[in-house]
Amino acid sequence: MIVTHEKDTHRFTMEINGEIAKVEYQLKEGKMYLTYSEVPYPLRGKGYGKILVEQTFEQLTKEGYTAKAVCSYIRAVAQRSEKWNAIIE
């Protein structure tokens, strides 16, 4: 599973068994505000949300962005890891 950054629609997506999971963001002054995450209903509860969010963190960091977690789930994933807690506001 690979996260794709779709800059034109301001989201990161990951295809899982033909379904699309996503993290949406708003870009302000070079910072990403991660506003929404969604895993399709049939795939929920299987750990895909955490994989999606952590791979999103990896990708945006590689691309040189800083980010603030607005979505409560994204914020929870960041706070559970010392690595991400130090990088994602």
N, C-alpha and C positions, 0 to 999 in steps of 0.2 A: 504494500500500500504506500503510495507516494502522494504527498501533498503538492498541489499545483497552485501557484499564486496567479490569480486572475486579476491583474491590476486594473483593467478597464471596468470591472464590476465590483471592485473593492472587496474581494473575498479570497479565501483559501479553500480549496475543495479537495476531497479525497473520494475516489470511487471504491465502493465496497460491494461486491456481488451485484453489480449493475445499479446500485443506489448511490446517491451523492450526499455525502456529509459535508458541512461547510462551517466556516468561521467568517463572519462579516466584520468589516472595520470601517472606520472613518479616518481619514488622514488629515491632520492639522499640524502645520508647521513642522513637517517631517516626522511627527510621532504618530504611531498607529494606536487608535482607540478601539480595542477589540470589543465590539458591542453585542455580538450575538453568536451563538453556536447551536448547531442542530445536527442530530444524527437521525436518519429516517426511522420511523417507529419500529419496523420489524427488526432493526439492528440494535435497538437500545438495550442497555443492561449487559452488554458483552465486552465492554472495555474499549470500544471503538472511539468514544468521545475523548477519552484521555489520550489515546494514540493521536487522534486528529489535532488536539490542542498542543501536545508536546511537539509534534512535527511542525505545526504552525510556528511555534516559538523558535524552533531550529531554523526554519526557512527565513523568517523575518530577521533573525539575528545575522544569518549569513549575508543577507541583502543590506545590512547596515542600519536597519531601523531600530528604534527604541519603541516600547509599547506600554500601554496602560490597559489593564484588564477592567473593563466596565461590566461585562457579563459576569454574573455571580459564579457560574460554573467554571469559566475560564480563570477567574480570580482564585477559586478554590484549588484548581490544579496547580497554579503558580505557587500558592502558599504552601502546598504540601511538599515541595521540593526546594532544598537550599539553593540548588543551581538556578532555578527559575525565579525563586523569590528575590534573588539578588539582581535579576535582570528585568523582570516584568513588574511594573508598578502596580 
